[in-house]
Structures are given as structure tokens and as C-alpha cells.
Amino acid sequence: MKIAFVGKGGSGKTTLSSLFIRHLAANEAHVIAVDADINQHLPAALGLDDAQAAALPAMGAHLPLIKDYLRGSNPRITSSETMIKTTPPGEGSRLLRVREDNPVFAACARTVRLDDGTVRLMATGPFTESDLGVACYHSKVGAVELCLNHLVDGPDEYVVVDMTAGSDSFASGMFTRFDMTFLVAEPTRKGISVYRQYKEYARDFGVALKVVGNKVQNKDDLDFLRTEVGDDLLVGVGHSDWVRTMEKGRPAPFDRLEADNRMALQALQDAAEDSYEQRDWERYTRQMVHFHLKNAESWGNERTGADLAAQVDPAFVLNEQLAGASAAQPA
């Protein structure tokens, strides 16, 4: 299942996403963690030091390889140069699977060993000096969107994405790629404002959204969140001595995380699993096509010099059964 963590800057979404990733690994789940934030803090939150984090390959730098691999033998895509971030898969496209080894993961993912298991970590990569003034960060995040569009996942497989802050997620159709979006909100007016904006934008697309209250100190904080977001409030998370020691670079074993915080993480997993059971693959594919056609008309056709609407395979529906279908995975 695909899960996003969003929220305003400083809300603690990276910390909570890293805790959730650790929780899943401790439960022996198969996990791909993706840092898609312009501020690349997820590697450090998962225990990598500065040198290890800096050595992570940037997905944006491998975009030509990603496109060439995913295109496969799809006859509707004439070249990898005509693929854009929203290009959907079709007959002949190569699909990604959480547990497999493939050239995309070999180039872009690295295995991170945690206390109770391992995860694959991918990162869009930070802004570089050559990007300043000439590039948009969404061009880097496009590599993540393209991979999500071509990824077939099962109920015991997780892709957890630490997203860009605020409402920047709506700069593309990637916000519809998730079975569950956890919006991390502090019990403040500013924290709630991001929730309201996100809720408004996502309303017409059936986005499953739950609020995780963070930095909750007392019952009044929890009551404030419940009053403001209603049934969207899933759980509140308070202070953690474990997190504080981790942020100082001296993490204790993960099984020493406070019991109430472990219960909160389990509530997140339960909510994600419930949402995954309701996934509508036809709608999922239809939304993918919708945003592709929208991007093609807005800028894609002009930039590539091709009619990108022709890339849509009207008979193709992404679904879990394709995980074992060799026809969709040319050699």
C-alpha cells in the first residue's frame, strides 16, 4: 500500500514518517521509504549519518534511466524522451514491485538496516547549485510520481513517502497516488489551516485523509484538534524521550519507544490497511490518466513535441494481478 505523510514545515511529519517506517520494519513488513521533501531529512531520521545521507543517489539524476526502463516495449510511447512525470503504464510497460530487484532500485535505492529489519530508502535529491534560479523542485519529485504510477503493491507491502511541506503536493496528481494520506498537524491555528487547505483540494478526488496530531501536550490540545477536524482526527502523539535521544544522535533500541507512541503507530497501520482494502484500481488508473491528459495539454505536448494523449492505453487497468503477469514485464 502507498502512504503519504504531509503537513506544514516543522509539524514533525518527517519524524512521524520515520517512526512509522521503523514500526513497519519491526512488524516484518516489506517497506520502500521515499524522501520527496525539498529538505532531505528522512535519511537522518532513519539513522544515517551526514556522509551516508550525502551518498544516497538522487532519483532526479536518474530520470532518463527510470523512463527508459519503465517504457519497456510499450508501443504507445515512442521514446523515453516523450515520457513525462504523469505518463501512465500500458501494455508492454515495465512495472515495479516492492520486493523485486530491478535497474531502477539498483540505481536509486539503498538498503538501510534498522533495529528490527531493513527498508529500501530512495530520495529525490536536494536542490543543487546548478538548480538555483532555473529549476523547479517538482521536476525532481516527478521521478517519484512516475515510479508510483508504475508500481504494483500488495497488502503486506508498503511505500511510505515523506512529501513536500504544505499544499505543494498539489502541483501534480501525485496526491491521488496514495491509499492513505496522514496529515501531521500541531494543535494550533496554523497547523489546522494546512489541514483545511489540503481537505479542500483533495475533496473531489476521494483522497483518504487522516489527521495525526503531533506535539499534543494535554487533553485541551486533543480537544482542540477534535473540534477543528472532527472524525478526520486519528490519533494524537505527545512528547517522546526516545525521539529526543534519536535527534541527538544517540538512539535507543526501537523497542524502547514509549508504549502510547507504539499504540499510535499501530493505529496508523490499521487505518492504512483498512483504506487499502477499499482501493479501486479502475479509479486509481482513471485518475492517473486524468492528470496525464491535463499535464499534456498544459505543457507536455509543447515541451516534447508529441501528442501525449496518444500514450494512454484505454484498455489497460493497473491492478494487483499484474504482479505476476510476465506480459506486462518484458525482459
N, C-alpha and C positions, 0 to 999 in steps of 0.2 A: 504494500500500500504506500501511497505517496502522501507525505505530511509536510506542511509548511509552518514555520514559525515567523510571525510578523509582529510589528509593534513600533512605537516611536523610538528614536535613538535614546539609549540609556535606560530603556524599560527593563532590560535584563533578558531579552529574547535569546541572545547567544548563550548566556549561562544556562537558561532553561532548556534550550535545544541540546546543549552538550550533556546535561543531566539526563535528558530523555534518551539520548543515544547510548549513554553508559547503561541506563536501565534496560534498554532493549538487548544490548550485548550481554548483560548479566543474565537475561532470560533466554539466552542462546538463540536469539533471532538473527537473521541474515540482514545486515544493515549497510547501506551506502549513505554516507553523510556528505552533504554538499554545502560549501560555504559560498553563497551567492550574494553576500553583502559587500558593498564597496569597502567597508572596513573589515579586513580579514582577521577576525578574532577567534573563529571557531577552532582552528588548529591549536592555539594556545589553551583554549578551554578544554581540549581533549588531551592536554598534557605534553604537546610538542614544545620544544624549546625554540628560541628565535632562529637558530640555524636550520633546524628541521622544518620549521614553518616556511622559511625562505626558500628551501629546496623543493617545496611542493610544485609540481608542474601546473601551469596556468591553462585552464580549459580554453580560454580565449585564444591562446597562442597556438592551439592545436585544432582550430576550427576547420581548416582545409582537410585534415585527416579525418575528423569526425564526419564531415559532409561526404567525403569520398567513400568511407566505409558504409554509412547508413544508406547511401543511394543504391548500393548494390547493383542489381540488374533491372531496376525499375525503369521501364521504357518511357514513362511519362516525364522523367527527369533527365534532360538531355546532357547535363554536365553538373558537376558539383558546384561550379561557379554560379549556377542559376538557383541553387538552394538558398533559402533564407531561413531565419530562425523559426518560422511557422510552417515550413514545408512539411506536409503530413506524409506518413508512410503509405505505401500501396503495394500491389502485387510486385514481388521482386525486391522490395526494400529489405535491408537487414534490420533486425530488431535486437534490442539489448535485453539481457536478462540479468537479474541481480546476482545470481550465483555463478555465472559463467565467466570464462576468461575470453577476452576479445581485444583487438587492437586499440579500441577506444579506452578501455580500462587500463591497458598496459601503458598507454601514453599519458593518461590523465589522472589515474587513481593510485593511491599508495595505501598499503595496509598499516593500520595503526593498532597496536596492541594495548588493550585496556586491562583493568584488573581481572575481569571475568570473561574475556573474549576479545575478538578482533572485529574491526569495521574497516570498510573501504572509505577513504576520505578523498574527496575531489574539491577543487577550489577554482572559482572563475579567474582568480588572479587579481592583484591590486592594480590601481592606476599607475602607469609608469610615466616617466618624464616626457616620453615621446607622445603620450596620450593627451597631455595637458593642452587645453585650448583647441583641440582638433577632433577629439573622440568623445563619444557618449558611453557611459558605463553599461548601458543597456545592450550595446553591441557585444560586450563580453558575456553578459547574462544570457544572450541569445544561444550560446553553446549549451547552456543548461536546458533551455526550453526545447531545443532540437532533440536533445537526448531524452527528455521526458516524453516527448511526442512519439518516440520510437522505442519506449521501454514497456515491456510486458512484465508485470509483477503479480505475485501471488499473495495469499492471505498471511503467510508467515515470513514475508519479505518486506523490508521497509526501505524507503528512500526518504530521508529527512533533510529538508532544505532550510537553511538559515537565510532568510530573504533580506532584501534591502529594506531600510527603515521606512516607516510611514506608508504613504499610499503610492510610492514609486513602483510597487508591484504591478500596478495597473497600466504601466507603459506598454505592456504586451498582454497576450492572452494567457500567460503562464499562471495567473492566479486561478484559472479553471482547471489546472492540471492535478489538483490535489484532492484526495479523499477527505482530508480534514485540514483545516487551517486553524492553528492555535494563535490567537491574538493575545500577546502579553501586554497587560495594562496595569499601571500603577493606580492606586486609589486616589487619583487626582483629576481635576477637570481636564488637564492636558492629556492625560492618559486616556480618558474617556472620549475625547474629541477624535482621536485616531480611530477608535472603535466605530464611532458613528459614521465617519467618512468611509471606512472600509465596508461597513454594513450596507451603506447606501450604494456604493459602486457595485458590490457583489450581488445585490438583491435579485437582479434579473437573470442570474446565471446559475442559480441553485447551488451556490458555494456553501459547503458545510463549515460553519464558523463557530468556534467556542472560545470564550474568554478565559484566560488564565490570569488571575490576579496575582501580581508579584509585589514584594515588599509590604505585605499585609502584616500590620503590627498588632491589630486588635479587632474585636468584634465590630467596632464602629467602621473600620476600613472595609470589612467584608460586607456590612450592611450597605455602605455607600455604593460599592460595586454592584451589589444585587439590585439596588434601587435603580441604578443607571442602565444596566444591561439586561436585567431580568433573567429569563431562562437561559440566555447565552452564557451566563457565568457557570463555568465547570467546576473550578476549584480555586482556592487561594493558597499562595505559598508565602511563608514568612521568612524570617532570618535563618540563615544556616551557618553554623560554625564550620561545617565541612567545606562549604563553598569558600568561606573566608580563608581557610588554610590553603585551599587549592589555588586561590588567586594570589597567594603569597609564594606559590611555587613549592609548597610543602603538603601535597595532597595525602590524606589518609586513605586507606583502602575504602573502596566504594561501599562495601557492606556496612561501613560505619556511618553512612548518611542517616540523618535523623529519621525516625520511624514515620512521622507525619509527612515528611517530604517524600519518602518512598511510597507512601499511600497515594500522595498526589500524583506521582509519576505513573502509578498503576492506573489511576483514573484517566489519565491522558491516553494510555494504551488501550484501555477498554473503550473509550469514546472513538478512537481511530478505528478499531476493529469493527465496532457497530456501524460506522459510516461506510467502511469498505464493503460490508455485506450488502449495502444498498447501491453499490456502483452500477451505473447504467452505461455499459460500454458503447451503445449506439449514441447516446447523448454526448458522451466523452469524445467520440470521434467527430460528431457533428459540430461541437464547439471548436474543435481543432480546425476543421475546415472553415468555419465561420471567420475565425481570426486570420486564417491564411488568406482568404479572399479579401478581407478588409485591408490587410497589410500589402497585398499585391496591388490593389487599386491605389492605395495611398502613396506608396513609394517603391514597392518591389519591382513592378513591371518596368518602370523608368530606369531604375538602377541597374537591373540585369539585362534589359533589352529583350526580355522574353515575356510571353503571356503565361504568368504563373498560375492562372486559374486552370490551365491545362495539366498541371501537376496533380490535381485532385482525381483520385480513383473512386468513382461513385459507388462501386460495388464492395469497397474494402471497409471492414469494420475491425478496429483493433480489439482484441479480446484475449482472455487468458488461455484459450485453447491453442492459440498461435505459439505458445511457449514451447510446444513440442513439434511444431509443423516445419518440416525441412523446406517446404516450398517457399516459405517466406524468408528463408535464410540461405541464400545462395553461397556457395563456397568462395 
